[in-house]
Amino acid sequence: MIRGMLLGKFMPPHRGHEYLLRFAQSLVDELTVQVCTSVREPLPGHLRCKWMRDHFGGIRVVHNDDENPFALHGTWERRQAQAHKTVERLLRG
């Protein structure tokens, strides 16, 4: 099974996102879409997740509301490790 992940803000979703998502779906058996949000953005993350689920049925949509998963003090290796943890958490559901 080939799995893929697409991430974006989708603020708001538009035809370019739709094209990208459909293309990604054609390449994998299972697609997870990560909606990345911040409390400072004008459109709430839960609403964008709902839009993605409603418009693109049959895909897995996860909400990533980590304000900045890369904002660690230290080396690149620590930043990379944190990013991997975030992705693993999101893929586990």
MARDRENFI-844957 format. One record per atom (N, C-alpha, C): atom name; residue number from 1; z, y, x. Coordinates in nm, 4 decimals, always signed. Each point is the difference from the previous one (the first is absolute). Layout:
<gufis>
 atom   n        z        y        x
   CA NUM        Z        Y        X
...
</gufis>
This chain:
<gufis>
 atom   n        z        y        x
    N   1  +0.0000  -0.1175  +0.0843
   CA   1  +0.0000  +0.1175  -0.0843
    C   1  +0.0000  +0.1245  +0.0893
    N   2  -0.0879  +0.0923  -0.0314
   CA   2  -0.0073  +0.1258  +0.0745
    C   2  +0.0685  +0.1083  -0.0819
    N   3  +0.0993  +0.0646  +0.0627
   CA   3  +0.0733  +0.1068  -0.0658
    C   3  -0.0333  +0.1326  +0.0663
    N   4  -0.0007  +0.1040  -0.0799
   CA   4  -0.0271  +0.1332  +0.0530
    C   4  +0.0956  +0.1016  -0.0591
    N   5  +0.0106  +0.1128  +0.0694
   CA   5  +0.0857  +0.1076  -0.0491
    C   5  -0.0749  +0.1318  +0.0147
    N   6  +0.0086  +0.0791  -0.1038
   CA   6  -0.0600  +0.1323  -0.0028
    C   6  +0.1120  +0.0977  -0.0282
    N   7  +0.0090  +0.1058  +0.0780
   CA   7  +0.1062  +0.0959  -0.0278
    C   7  -0.0564  +0.1393  -0.0135
    N   8  +0.0690  +0.0778  -0.0814
   CA   8  -0.0417  +0.1379  -0.0222
    C   8  +0.0998  +0.0722  -0.0869
    N   9  -0.0242  +0.1270  -0.0179
   CA   9  +0.0857  +0.0805  -0.0859
    C   9  -0.0474  -0.0057  -0.1457
    N  10  -0.1324  -0.0085  -0.0196
   CA  10  -0.0576  -0.0082  -0.1342
    C  10  +0.0532  +0.1148  -0.0876
    N  11  -0.0186  +0.1211  +0.0501
   CA  11  +0.0597  +0.1178  -0.0630
    C  11  -0.1082  +0.1021  -0.0346
    N  12  -0.0670  -0.0181  -0.1116
   CA  12  -0.0031  -0.1165  -0.0897
    C  12  -0.1084  -0.0977  +0.0451
    N  13  -0.0010  -0.1193  -0.0607
   CA  13  -0.1089  -0.0936  +0.0283
    C  13  -0.1332  +0.0609  -0.0442
    N  14  -0.1053  -0.0260  +0.0764
   CA  14  -0.1325  +0.0530  -0.0343
    C  14  -0.1065  -0.1049  +0.0320
    N  15  -0.1253  +0.0325  -0.0242
   CA  15  -0.1091  -0.0975  +0.0171
    C  15  -0.0104  -0.0525  +0.1432
    N  16  +0.0315  +0.0833  +0.0972
   CA  16  -0.0010  -0.0468  +0.1383
    C  16  +0.1021  -0.1100  +0.0222
    N  17  +0.1191  +0.0173  -0.0606
   CA  17  +0.1019  -0.1047  +0.0072
    C  17  -0.0510  -0.1268  -0.0685
    N  18  -0.0645  +0.0187  -0.1146
   CA  18  -0.0511  -0.1156  -0.0736
    C  18  -0.1025  -0.0767  +0.0838
    N  19  -0.0911  +0.0713  +0.0634
   CA  19  -0.0997  -0.0642  +0.0843
    C  19  +0.0674  -0.0760  +0.1140
    N  20  +0.0946  +0.0656  +0.0657
   CA  20  +0.0711  -0.0627  +0.1111
    C  20  +0.0739  -0.1255  -0.0454
    N  21  +0.0670  +0.0094  -0.1139
   CA  21  +0.0762  -0.1129  -0.0517
    C  21  -0.0920  -0.1162  -0.0368
    N  22  -0.1093  +0.0299  -0.0683
   CA  22  -0.0933  -0.1070  -0.0393
    C  22  -0.0619  -0.0652  +0.1235
    N  23  -0.0326  +0.0800  +0.1011
   CA  23  -0.0552  -0.0555  +0.1233
    C  23  +0.1030  -0.0904  +0.0681
    N  24  +0.1240  +0.0466  +0.0083
   CA  24  +0.1067  -0.0804  +0.0605
    C  24  +0.0181  -0.1306  -0.0769
    N  25  -0.0042  +0.0064  -0.1328
   CA  25  +0.0137  -0.1214  -0.0808
    C  25  -0.1098  -0.1005  +0.0305
    N  26  -0.1189  +0.0489  +0.0309
   CA  26  -0.1116  -0.0910  +0.0262
    C  26  +0.0168  -0.0757  +0.1324
    N  27  +0.0905  +0.0466  +0.0855
   CA  27  +0.0185  -0.0599  +0.1314
    C  27  +0.1176  -0.0968  +0.0079
    N  28  +0.0868  +0.0021  -0.1014
   CA  28  +0.1232  -0.0794  +0.0070
    C  28  +0.0204  -0.0791  -0.1287
    N  29  +0.0900  -0.0981  +0.0094
   CA  29  +0.0374  -0.0775  -0.1182
    C  29  +0.1123  +0.0687  -0.0774
    N  30  +0.0871  +0.0681  +0.0733
   CA  30  +0.1162  +0.0654  -0.0612
    C  30  +0.0165  +0.1373  +0.0639
    N  31  +0.0006  +0.1036  -0.0838
   CA  31  +0.0116  +0.1367  +0.0499
    C  31  +0.1303  +0.0622  -0.0474
    N  32  +0.0717  +0.0607  +0.0927
   CA  32  +0.1193  +0.0771  -0.0316
    C  32  -0.0321  +0.1466  +0.0271
    N  33  +0.0285  +0.0843  -0.0979
   CA  33  -0.0194  +0.1438  +0.0151
    C  33  +0.1367  +0.0648  +0.0137
    N  34  +0.0180  +0.0722  +0.1087
   CA  34  +0.1260  +0.0692  +0.0273
    C  34  -0.0177  +0.1476  -0.0335
    N  35  +0.0778  +0.0468  -0.0954
   CA  35  -0.0027  +0.1418  -0.0377
    C  35  +0.1133  +0.0684  +0.0767
    N  36  -0.0378  +0.0862  +0.0939
   CA  36  +0.0968  +0.0680  +0.0870
    C  36  +0.0352  +0.1358  -0.0605
    N  37  +0.1288  +0.0235  -0.0197
   CA  37  +0.0404  +0.1228  -0.0676
    C  37  +0.1173  +0.0674  +0.0705
    N  38  +0.0188  +0.1251  -0.0364
   CA  38  +0.1107  +0.0806  +0.0493
    C  38  +0.0548  +0.0808  -0.1167
    N  39  +0.1284  +0.0260  +0.0015
   CA  39  +0.0599  +0.0782  -0.1085
    C  39  -0.0515  +0.1443  +0.0000
    N  40  -0.0578  +0.0449  +0.1100
   CA  40  -0.0509  +0.1372  +0.0089
    C  40  -0.1385  +0.0161  -0.0619
    N  41  -0.0631  -0.1085  -0.0408
   CA  41  -0.1357  +0.0074  -0.0542
    C  41  +0.0022  +0.0360  -0.1483
    N  42  -0.1052  +0.0668  -0.0468
   CA  42  +0.0006  +0.0485  -0.1391
    C  42  -0.0156  -0.1070  -0.1073
    N  43  -0.0590  -0.1152  +0.0347
   CA  43  -0.0166  -0.1083  -0.0980
    C  43  +0.0961  -0.1128  +0.0347
    N  44  +0.0855  -0.0385  -0.0932
   CA  44  +0.0995  -0.1045  +0.0289
    C  44  -0.0643  -0.1332  +0.0373
    N  45  +0.0629  -0.0680  +0.0939
   CA  45  -0.0514  -0.1275  +0.0482
    C  45  -0.0090  -0.1062  -0.1078
    N  46  +0.1008  -0.0073  -0.0866
   CA  46  -0.0025  -0.1036  -0.1037
    C  46  -0.1198  +0.0184  -0.0934
    N  47  -0.0399  +0.1258  -0.0219
   CA  47  -0.1150  +0.0271  -0.0852
    C  47  -0.1295  -0.0449  +0.0679
    N  48  -0.0116  +0.0275  +0.1286
   CA  48  -0.1197  -0.0423  +0.0739
    C  48  -0.0103  -0.1522  +0.0052
    N  49  +0.1125  -0.0680  +0.0154
   CA  49  +0.0000  -0.1473  -0.0028
    C  49  -0.0467  -0.0503  -0.1359
    N  50  +0.0481  +0.0616  -0.1046
   CA  50  -0.0404  -0.0388  -0.1360
    C  50  -0.1500  +0.0203  -0.0189
    N  51  -0.0514  +0.1144  +0.0453
   CA  51  -0.1435  +0.0247  -0.0104
    C  51  -0.0790  -0.1093  +0.0707
    N  52  +0.0434  -0.0369  +0.1202
   CA  52  -0.0726  -0.1022  +0.0757
    C  52  +0.0061  -0.1352  -0.0714
    N  53  +0.1167  -0.0365  -0.0517
   CA  53  +0.0124  -0.1283  -0.0722
    C  53  -0.0843  +0.0005  -0.1272
    N  54  +0.0048  +0.1105  -0.0741
   CA  54  -0.0730  +0.0083  -0.1267
    C  54  -0.1513  -0.0010  +0.0215
    N  55  -0.0455  +0.0722  +0.1010
   CA  55  -0.1446  +0.0142  +0.0197
    C  55  -0.0613  -0.1193  +0.0736
    N  56  +0.0751  -0.0613  +0.0883
   CA  56  -0.0515  -0.1102  +0.0811
    C  56  +0.0814  -0.1254  -0.0278
    N  57  -0.0143  -0.0550  -0.1178
   CA  57  +0.0736  -0.1198  -0.0352
    C  57  -0.0282  -0.1140  +0.0959
    N  58  +0.0984  -0.0850  +0.0195
   CA  58  -0.0177  -0.1169  +0.0835
    C  58  +0.0282  +0.0216  +0.1476
    N  59  +0.0446  +0.1191  +0.0372
   CA  59  +0.0375  +0.0222  +0.1396
    C  59  +0.1510  +0.0183  +0.0069
    N  60  +0.0526  -0.0272  +0.1164
   CA  60  +0.1428  +0.0199  +0.0229
    C  60  +0.0194  +0.1415  +0.0523
    N  61  +0.0814  +0.0775  -0.0679
   CA  61  +0.0283  +0.1374  +0.0403
    C  61  +0.1467  +0.0084  +0.0392
    N  62  +0.0271  +0.0519  +0.1193
   CA  62  +0.1369  +0.0201  +0.0454
    C  62  +0.0197  +0.1476  +0.0304
    N  63  +0.1207  +0.0442  -0.0230
   CA  63  +0.0350  +0.1407  +0.0209
    C  63  +0.0784  +0.0129  +0.1299
    N  64  -0.0510  +0.0806  +0.0925
   CA  64  +0.0700  +0.0259  +0.1252
    C  64  +0.0489  +0.1446  -0.0041
    N  65  +0.1299  +0.0159  -0.0226
   CA  65  +0.0556  +0.1352  -0.0064
    C  65  +0.0818  +0.0345  +0.1242
    N  66  -0.0236  -0.0756  +0.1092
   CA  66  +0.0625  +0.0371  +0.1269
    C  66  -0.0534  +0.1380  +0.0375
    N  67  +0.0887  +0.0951  +0.0175
   CA  67  -0.0436  +0.1367  +0.0292
    C  67  -0.0871  +0.0072  +0.1242
    N  68  +0.0379  -0.0692  +0.1043
   CA  68  -0.0815  -0.0048  +0.1206
    C  68  +0.0414  -0.1233  +0.0792
    N  69  -0.0675  -0.1122  -0.0247
   CA  69  +0.0424  -0.1231  +0.0664
    C  69  -0.0167  +0.0033  +0.1510
    N  70  -0.0708  +0.0988  +0.0531
   CA  70  -0.0227  +0.0078  +0.1442
    C  70  +0.0914  +0.1010  +0.0685
    N  71  +0.0882  +0.0636  -0.0758
   CA  71  +0.0847  +0.1047  +0.0574
    C  71  +0.1239  -0.0600  +0.0648
    N  72  -0.0196  -0.0663  +0.1089
   CA  72  +0.1103  -0.0581  +0.0759
    C  72  +0.0083  +0.0714  +0.1341
    N  73  +0.1189  +0.0116  +0.0496
   CA  73  +0.0157  +0.0545  +0.1345
    C  73  -0.0082  -0.1162  +0.0966
    N  74  -0.0844  +0.0109  +0.0984
   CA  74  -0.0085  -0.1075  +0.0979
    C  74  -0.1421  -0.0341  +0.0356
    N  75  -0.0166  -0.1186  +0.0467
   CA  75  -0.1265  -0.0435  +0.0562
    C  75  -0.0999  -0.0404  -0.1065
    N  76  -0.1257  -0.0099  +0.0433
   CA  76  -0.1065  -0.0464  -0.0884
    C  76  +0.0303  -0.1395  -0.0538
    N  77  +0.0570  -0.0856  +0.0811
   CA  77  +0.0310  -0.1358  -0.0440
    C  77  +0.0960  +0.0013  -0.1186
    N  78  +0.0996  +0.0882  +0.0022
   CA  78  +0.0930  +0.0095  -0.1130
    C  78  -0.0717  +0.0503  -0.1238
    N  79  -0.0887  +0.0957  +0.0163
   CA  79  -0.0764  +0.0501  -0.1152
    C  79  -0.0878  -0.1098  -0.0574
    N  80  -0.0630  -0.0737  +0.0868
   CA  80  -0.0865  -0.1091  -0.0442
    C  80  +0.0810  -0.1080  -0.0718
    N  81  +0.1164  -0.0328  +0.0518
   CA  81  +0.0864  -0.1004  -0.0634
    C  81  +0.0415  +0.0455  -0.1399
    N  82  +0.0325  +0.1274  -0.0157
   CA  82  +0.0384  +0.0515  -0.1315
    C  82  -0.1174  -0.0062  -0.0971
    N  83  -0.1181  +0.0326  +0.0468
   CA  83  -0.1185  -0.0069  -0.0861
    C  83  -0.0242  -0.1437  -0.0454
    N  84  +0.0149  -0.0957  +0.0901
   CA  84  -0.0188  -0.1413  -0.0358
    C  84  +0.1034  -0.0434  -0.1038
    N  85  +0.1241  +0.0437  +0.0151
   CA  85  +0.1038  -0.0342  -0.0980
    C  85  -0.0358  +0.0550  -0.1377
    N  86  -0.0487  +0.1240  -0.0039
   CA  86  -0.0375  +0.0619  -0.1278
    C  86  -0.1128  -0.0783  -0.0656
    N  87  -0.1013  -0.0346  +0.0751
   CA  87  -0.1141  -0.0755  -0.0554
    C  87  +0.0451  -0.1384  -0.0469
    N  88  +0.0816  -0.0684  +0.0787
   CA  88  +0.0493  -0.1319  -0.0410
    C  88  +0.0818  +0.0086  -0.1283
    N  89  +0.0849  +0.1039  -0.0121
   CA  89  +0.0793  +0.0179  -0.1215
    C  89  -0.0903  +0.0213  -0.1205
    N  90  -0.1037  +0.0792  +0.0165
   CA  90  -0.0902  +0.0280  -0.1113
    C  90  -0.0818  -0.1229  -0.0400
    N  91  -0.0412  -0.0773  +0.0968
   CA  91  -0.0797  -0.1189  -0.0312
    C  91  +0.0829  -0.1104  -0.0636
    N  92  +0.1282  -0.0050  +0.0317
   CA  92  +0.0882  -0.1003  -0.0625
    C  92  +0.0234  +0.0315  -0.1465
    N  93  -0.0081  +0.1270  -0.0342
   CA  93  +0.0196  +0.0409  -0.1399
    C  93  +0.1427  +0.0117  -0.0279
</gufis>
